[in-house]
Amino acid sequence: VGWDEQAKSSDQLYKKLEETVFTILNDFNDDISLFDSLLEDFESFYAEQQTRVTAVDTRTREAEENRARADMARTIVQQALNRRLNGRKLPFAVVRILQEGWRHVLYLACLKEGTESESWRQAVKVVDALIWSVMPPKDDAQWVDRLRSVAPKLSNSLRKGLVSVHF
């Protein structure tokens, strides 16, 4: 059914059929055991071809599924960043770190372990902490004290995450 008459020269099935026919024409005399050996050879060839087709189908399906997962992860990451960045006036450096660097950390966490994972939650916490750290409330001494305790952890988390994505 799937045979393409135009592709005779590159079609493995056509070549095998042609080889079988020529073997019958050239080698057959009165010994019908030739047909048994050719049938066995053809069945082996066909089984091998089916295995190849199945493997190609499986790889194609897996590639499509992975592409869809990657697209979904990109969308989830962009939505998470947009929810946190939209409507805020943040320093350019912070926006750049988040959009150009930290988005890759979020993407890998989402893709590898999902949005319910601890690595995703921690990566999102870093985003929230970084935004919080550059938006001080007016005259709040507690904020300064909290920033002093959070800053080393935040800096360390940022460094580790950005190094892990080669940013």
N, C-alpha and C positions, 0 to 999 in steps of 0.2 A: 504494500500500500504506500509506503514512504519512499519508494524507489523513484529517482529522478532520471529519466532517460537521457537528459542533457549532460549529466555528470558521470557518464560511464567510466571515464579514465581514472577518476579519483574515488569511485565508489567501491568499498571493500567487498560488499555483497556481490556486486556485478563481477568483480575480478574472481571471486571464489567460484561463482557459478560458471563463468567462462573456463576457468581452470578445470573444473569438474567435467564439463562437456568435452573439452579437448582431451582429457584423460580417457574418457569413455571412447571417443572417436579413435584415438591413437593406440590404446592399450587393450581394448576389449577384443577377445576372440571368442572363445566358448566358455570361459571360466566366469560364472556369475558371482563368484566371491568378490570380484572387483567392486560390484555395487555395494556389498556390505561394508567394505573398507572405506569406500567413498562416502557412504551414508554416515558412518561413524566419524570420519574426518569432518564432514559438513556439520554434524550435530555438535561436535566439539567447537568448531569455528563459531557457530551460531550462539552457543552458550557463552563463549568468550565475548562476543559482540554485545550480548544482552547485559553482561556484567559491566562492560564499559559504559553502555548507555545509562544503566542504573547509577553508576558512579558519577557520571557527568550531571545527570538530573539532580542527584543529591547535592553535589557541590554547587550547582546553580541555585537551588532552593536555599541552601545555607547562606550563600552570598547575598541573595535578596533579603533574607531574614536579617542578616547582620547589617545590611545597608539601611533597612527600615528601623532597626534598633538604634543605629547611629544617628539617623535623622531625628528620631524621637528624643534621644538624649540631648542633641543640640537644641531642640525646641524647648525642652524642659529647663535646660541651663539658662537659655536666653530669657525665658519667662521669669525664672527665679531672680535673675539679675535686674530685669526691667522692674519687677515689683519693688525692689530695694532702691533702685537708682532714680526712677522717674519722679520728677517733682522736687528733687533735692539739688541744692547747689553745693557740689562737692569739689574739692581741689582736683585739678586735671590729673595730677599724679595718681590719685586714688582711683579715679575712673579708669585711667589707663591700666593700672595694675589689675583691676577687676575685669575689664573688658578684654585685655590682650593677654593676660597671664592667668589670673585665677579662674577664668572661664574654663581653661583646659583642666585644671584640677577638679572642678565641678563635673566636667564632662566625663573624665575618667572614672570618678566615683560613681556617677550615675550609670555609666555604661557597664562597669565591672560588677557593681554590687547593688545598684538600684537606689531609688530615692527613700527607701525605708531603712537603708543601712546606716551604721554608725559613721562610716567615713563620709557619707553624703551630709549627714547632720553636722558633723564637725566642720566640713568645708563651708557649709552655709553659715555656721556660727562665726567663722572667721570673717566672712563678708559682713555680717551684722556688726561684729566687734570693730572692724576697720571703719565702717561708716560711723558708728557711734563715737569712735575715738577722734574723729575730725569734726564733730558737730557738738561742741560744748554748749551747755546751757549757760545763760548769763549768771554770773556770781554764784556758782555752786561749788563749794569747797569739797563736798563729798565726791563730786565728779572727778576732781583733780586727784584725790586720794585713790579712787578706784582706777583711774587711768594709770597711775604709777604702779599699781599691782597688776593690771592687765597688760600693759605695754610690753614687758619682756616675753610673756607667753604669746601675745599676738605677733610680735616680731619673729619669734622662733617658728611659729606655725606658718607664717607667710614665707619665711625663708625656705623651710623644708618643702612646702607645697610647690613653690615656684621652681626650686631646684629639681623637684621630681618631674616637672614638665619642661625642663630646660629653658626656663624663661630668664 
